[in-house]
Amino acid sequence: MLPRTLLTGPSLAGAALLGHLEQGREWPLLVWAPGPGVRMVSSAVLGGGIGERRWVVNAQVPPGYARLDPVTHLRDLASGAGLEGEGVGLMTAASVADRRHAADGGAEALVTAGIGVRGWAAAPGAGGVAAPRPGTINIIVSLPVPLTDAALVNAVATATEAKVQALVELGADASGTPTDAVCVAAPSPVGAAEPFAGPRSVWGARLARAVHAATRAACAEQLVIR
């Protein structure tokens, strides 16, 4: 088991890039473990919702990933990385090694992106199973101040708005991909907490700029290639 001290740190810039085996090949595993005293809100399949979380893993998996037990798989990957307690688990077929980090006034964002499958959220027709090709933008945000429940939800909306702004500015003609996920982390409140995280609030504005910069950097080269 890896020493926990290698994986623990308050800054997203210090996230560790490890590896895991899947289908006979090693794939990258991005690990951020700020430790106790952190509350997160996430849309992730593992550890989603709002609650105390000690770590985040972002696992790159093969295109066409077909396992039917992603929660168990992510828990096993976290355990193999030496992580304990409750955490958040994200998956993507996009390159995790090519993550992009940005910071603004204490707010941080770490983004991995694959935009081979993308489109607008309000597309016509019924929903269905997400396409299995690399098309996922995973956003992890860290703030140094506690947020109320409402502000945590507001922060997710702000991060999403900033992502869409970056895509539109790059000419992606899309609001995202079918499988995008987001996680926002902030200290657990011990007293007063920030009640707002909208894009014109102090911390929401910083969050938005960090997410915008990291998303642009993560997606720009892919759009040039395409």
C-alpha positions as CSV (number, residue, x, y, z in Angstrom):
1,M,0.0,0.0,0.0
2,L,1.3,3.5,-0.9
3,P,2.1,5.8,2.0
4,R,-0.8,8.2,2.5
5,T,1.5,11.2,2.9
6,L,2.4,10.9,-0.8
7,L,-1.3,11.4,-1.7
8,T,-2.3,14.1,0.7
9,G,-2.2,17.9,0.0
10,P,-4.5,20.8,0.1
11,S,-3.6,22.1,-3.4
12,L,-5.1,20.5,-6.6
13,A,-1.7,21.3,-8.2
14,G,-0.2,18.5,-6.1
15,A,-2.6,15.8,-7.3
16,A,-0.7,12.5,-7.8
17,L,-0.7,10.7,-11.1
18,L,-0.7,6.9,-10.4
19,G,-1.7,3.9,-12.5
20,H,-4.1,1.0,-12.5
21,L,-4.5,-2.1,-14.6
22,E,-7.5,-2.7,-16.8
23,Q,-7.8,-5.1,-19.7
24,G,-4.2,-6.1,-19.4
25,R,-2.9,-2.5,-19.7
26,E,-1.9,0.2,-17.3
27,W,-4.0,3.3,-17.3
28,P,-3.5,6.6,-15.4
29,L,-5.2,7.3,-12.1
30,L,-5.3,10.9,-10.9
31,V,-5.6,11.2,-7.1
32,W,-6.2,14.2,-4.9
33,A,-6.5,13.6,-1.2
34,P,-6.9,16.8,0.9
35,G,-7.7,14.7,4.0
36,P,-10.4,15.3,6.6
37,G,-12.3,18.4,7.2
38,V,-13.4,18.9,3.6
39,R,-17.0,18.9,2.3
40,M,-17.7,18.2,-1.4
41,V,-20.6,18.4,-3.8
42,S,-20.4,16.1,-6.8
43,S,-22.3,14.5,-9.6
44,A,-19.9,11.6,-9.6
45,V,-21.1,8.0,-9.6
46,L,-19.1,7.3,-6.4
47,G,-19.5,9.8,-3.6
48,G,-22.0,12.0,-5.4
49,G,-24.2,14.5,-3.5
50,I,-23.1,16.6,-0.6
51,G,-21.0,15.4,2.3
52,E,-17.7,15.0,4.0
53,R,-15.2,13.5,1.6
54,R,-11.5,12.8,2.1
55,W,-10.3,12.3,-1.5
56,V,-11.1,12.4,-5.2
57,V,-9.9,9.9,-7.9
58,N,-10.3,10.4,-11.6
59,A,-9.7,7.1,-13.4
60,Q,-8.9,6.8,-17.0
61,V,-10.5,3.7,-18.5
62,P,-10.5,2.1,-21.9
63,P,-12.8,3.5,-24.6
64,G,-16.0,1.4,-24.6
65,Y,-15.6,0.6,-20.9
66,A,-18.2,-2.1,-20.3
67,R,-18.0,-3.0,-16.6
68,L,-21.3,-2.9,-14.9
69,D,-19.9,-2.2,-11.4
70,P,-18.3,1.3,-11.6
71,V,-18.9,2.1,-8.0
72,T,-17.1,-1.1,-6.8
73,H,-14.4,-0.6,-9.4
74,L,-13.7,3.0,-8.2
75,R,-13.7,1.9,-4.5
76,D,-11.1,-0.8,-5.4
77,L,-9.0,1.7,-7.2
78,A,-9.1,4.1,-4.3
79,S,-8.2,1.3,-1.8
80,G,-5.3,0.2,-4.0
81,A,-4.0,3.8,-3.9
82,G,-4.0,3.7,-0.1
83,L,-7.0,5.9,0.3
84,E,-9.4,5.4,3.3
85,G,-12.8,6.7,4.2
86,E,-15.4,8.3,2.0
87,G,-14.4,10.0,-1.3
88,V,-15.5,10.9,-4.8
89,G,-14.8,8.7,-7.8
90,L,-14.8,9.9,-11.4
91,M,-14.1,8.0,-14.7
92,T,-13.2,9.1,-18.2
93,A,-11.9,7.6,-21.4
94,A,-10.1,10.9,-22.0
95,S,-6.4,11.4,-21.1
96,V,-6.0,11.9,-17.4
97,A,-2.3,12.6,-17.8
98,D,-3.2,15.7,-19.8
99,R,-5.0,17.4,-17.0
100,R,-4.9,21.2,-16.8
101,H,-4.7,23.2,-13.6
102,A,-5.6,26.9,-13.0
103,A,-5.9,29.1,-10.0
104,D,-7.4,32.5,-9.3
105,G,-7.2,34.2,-5.9
106,G,-7.2,31.0,-3.9
107,A,-9.8,29.1,-6.1
108,E,-8.3,26.2,-8.0
109,A,-9.6,24.0,-10.9
110,L,-8.3,20.8,-12.3
111,V,-9.8,19.7,-15.6
112,T,-9.4,16.6,-17.8
113,A,-11.2,16.7,-21.1
114,G,-12.2,14.6,-24.1
115,I,-14.5,16.3,-26.5
116,G,-14.7,13.8,-29.3
117,V,-18.4,13.4,-28.4
118,R,-20.0,16.8,-27.6
119,G,-23.2,18.7,-28.2
120,W,-25.8,21.0,-26.7
121,A,-27.7,20.1,-23.6
122,A,-31.1,20.9,-25.0
123,A,-30.9,18.7,-28.0
124,P,-34.1,17.3,-29.6
125,G,-35.2,13.8,-29.0
126,A,-35.2,11.4,-26.1
127,G,-32.1,10.7,-24.0
128,G,-30.3,7.4,-24.2
129,V,-27.1,5.6,-23.2
130,A,-24.1,7.9,-23.4
131,A,-21.7,7.3,-26.3
132,P,-18.7,5.2,-25.2
133,R,-16.0,7.3,-27.1
134,P,-13.7,9.7,-25.3
135,G,-16.1,12.5,-24.6
136,T,-16.0,13.6,-20.9
137,I,-15.0,16.8,-19.2
138,N,-14.3,16.2,-15.5
139,I,-13.9,19.3,-13.4
140,I,-12.6,19.3,-9.8
141,V,-12.7,22.6,-8.0
142,S,-11.2,23.5,-4.6
143,L,-12.0,26.6,-2.6
144,P,-10.3,27.7,0.7
145,V,-13.5,29.0,2.3
146,P,-16.5,27.0,3.7
147,L,-19.8,27.2,1.7
148,T,-23.4,26.6,2.7
149,D,-25.3,23.8,1.0
150,A,-26.9,26.3,-1.3
151,A,-23.6,27.9,-2.2
152,L,-22.1,24.5,-3.0
153,V,-24.9,23.9,-5.4
154,N,-24.4,27.4,-6.8
155,A,-20.7,26.6,-7.3
156,V,-21.6,23.6,-9.5
157,A,-23.8,25.9,-11.6
158,T,-21.0,28.5,-11.8
159,A,-18.4,25.9,-12.8
160,T,-20.7,24.6,-15.5
161,E,-21.3,28.1,-16.9
162,A,-17.6,28.7,-17.0
163,K,-17.0,25.4,-18.9
164,V,-19.6,26.3,-21.5
165,Q,-18.1,29.8,-21.9
166,A,-14.7,28.2,-22.6
167,L,-16.2,25.8,-25.2
168,V,-18.1,28.5,-27.0
169,E,-15.0,30.8,-27.1
170,L,-13.0,27.9,-28.6
171,G,-15.7,27.4,-31.3
172,A,-16.7,24.0,-30.0
173,D,-20.4,24.6,-30.9
174,A,-21.4,22.6,-27.7
175,S,-22.3,23.1,-24.1
176,G,-20.4,20.0,-23.0
177,T,-20.4,16.2,-23.5
178,P,-23.0,13.6,-22.5
179,T,-21.0,12.4,-19.5
180,D,-19.5,15.5,-17.9
181,A,-19.0,15.5,-14.2
182,V,-18.1,18.1,-11.6
183,C,-16.8,18.1,-8.0
184,V,-16.5,21.1,-5.8
185,A,-14.5,20.9,-2.5
186,A,-14.5,23.4,0.4
187,P,-13.6,23.3,4.1
188,S,-16.3,21.9,6.4
189,P,-18.1,24.8,8.1
190,V,-17.3,25.4,11.8
191,G,-19.0,28.7,12.0
192,A,-20.2,31.1,9.3
193,A,-20.0,29.9,5.7
194,E,-20.1,31.8,2.4
195,P,-23.8,31.9,1.3
196,F,-23.2,32.7,-2.4
197,A,-21.0,31.2,-5.2
198,G,-22.6,32.7,-8.2
199,P,-20.4,34.2,-10.9
200,R,-20.6,37.7,-9.5
201,S,-19.9,36.8,-5.9
202,V,-16.3,37.0,-4.7
203,W,-15.6,33.3,-4.6
204,G,-17.9,32.4,-7.5
205,A,-16.0,34.8,-9.7
206,R,-12.7,33.3,-8.8
207,L,-14.0,29.8,-9.3
208,A,-15.4,30.7,-12.7
209,R,-12.1,32.2,-13.9
210,A,-10.1,29.2,-12.7
211,V,-12.5,26.7,-14.3
212,H,-12.7,28.7,-17.5
213,A,-8.9,28.9,-17.8
214,A,-8.4,25.1,-17.1
215,T,-11.2,24.1,-19.4
216,R,-9.8,26.2,-22.3
217,A,-6.3,24.8,-21.8
218,A,-7.6,21.2,-21.6
219,C,-9.8,21.5,-24.8
220,A,-7.9,24.0,-27.0
221,E,-5.4,21.5,-28.6
222,Q,-8.2,18.9,-29.3
223,L,-10.2,21.5,-31.2
224,V,-7.1,22.6,-33.2
225,I,-6.4,19.0,-34.2
226,R,-10.0,18.4,-35.2
